[in-house]
Amino acid sequence: MIILIGSQKGGCGKSTIAINIAAYLAKHNKDIVLVDADPQQSSANWVKDRDNTDLPKVHCVQRYGDIKNTLKDLDSRYDYVIVDVAGHDSKELRTAMLTTHYLVVPFRPSQFDLDTLPHLSEVIDQAKSFNEELKPFGLLTLAPTNPSVSEVQQANDYLADFPLFTALSSVIYDRKVYRDVTAEGKGVVESNNPKAIEEFEAFMKELLA
């Protein structure tokens, strides 16, 4: 299965989601490869740090441009292929959609992030003309942990206007532990933070249900 983490807005936690999906699947003994197609190389650097630990192995390749054939090849050799692309409308994003099974679109509860959804929805619609297996999911990330803040509900209400997306009920909150474990080559499911573990496991179970 190919899982693409993509958006048209930087700063939404895209690479964080990608590496944590990889860590979750590795912890569950899946044979996975993380494809870093973002010139910033955040995911590749995380794998390098992880290689210096005794944690379950995450393979990594870096590819740019038209990555469609690369993903097809990797999909035949691994249980899961996790793809991290740059946060804009790129060749990597568009070509990956042509062979991807699940597209996870992280977005923050901010108007700047929400404003990217109409154009992204058009790009996804075009890709689905060539790849009927493409299933797009909207994932709210970096949400405020303050329960009195209504941004989460407002963002989900906005996403409901785009029926092309399956809105995930799971929410990834803005927790410091995500930044802490990244520096150690870990995922939050390998941390000692029960709240972060619970929310990320809930997201993965909902995604792979």
C-alpha positions, 0 to 999 in steps of 0.5 A, a space after each residue: 500500500 502507498 500512503 502519500 502525505 501531501 498538501 499545498 501549504 507548508 508548516 502543517 506537520 506533513 513530515 511529522 505525520 509521515 515519519 510517525 506513520 512509518 514509526 507506527 508501522 515499523 513498531 507493528 513489524 511491517 516492512 516499510 520504506 519512507 520515500 522522501 520527495 521533499 528537498 528539505 530532506 526532513 524525513 531522510 534526516 529522521 531515518 539517519 537518526 533512527 539508524 543509530 538506534 536499536 528501534 525497528 528498521 525504516 528504509 528510506 529512499 530520496 526521489 524527485 521529479 516524476 516519482 510514479 514508477 519509483 513508487 510502483 516498484 517499491 509497492 511491489 517490494 514493501 508492505 507499505 510505502 510512505 511518501 513525503 512530498 514538499 508543501 506545494 503543488 509540485 511534480 512529486 505531489 501530482 505524479 505520486 497521486 497517480 499511483 497512491 492508494 491513500 492520500 493524507 492531507 494534513 491541515 491546521 485549523 487556520 484560514 491560510 491552510 483551509 484556503 488551499 483546499 479548493 485548488 487541492 480538491 481540483 488537483 485530486 479530482 484530476 488525479 482520480 481520473 487516472 487513479 480510481 484507487 486514490 482515497 483522499 483523507 483530511 487530517 486536522 493537525 497542530 490543533 490547540 490542546 485548549 478545549 475551549 478553543 472552537 477552531 477544531 470544529 470550525 475547521 471540520 465544518 469547512 472541510 465538510 464542504 469538500 466531499 472529495 475528502 474523507 474527514 478523519 475524526 482523529 485529531 493530531 494536537 500541537 504537542 511538544 513530544 512530537 518535536 522531542 522524539 523526532 530528534 531521537 529518530 523515534 515516533 510518538 508511539 515509541 515515547 512515554 506520552 500516553 496522550 500522544 500515543 493514544 491520539 496517534 494510534 487512534 488516527 492510524 486505526 481509523 486510517 487503516 480500518 
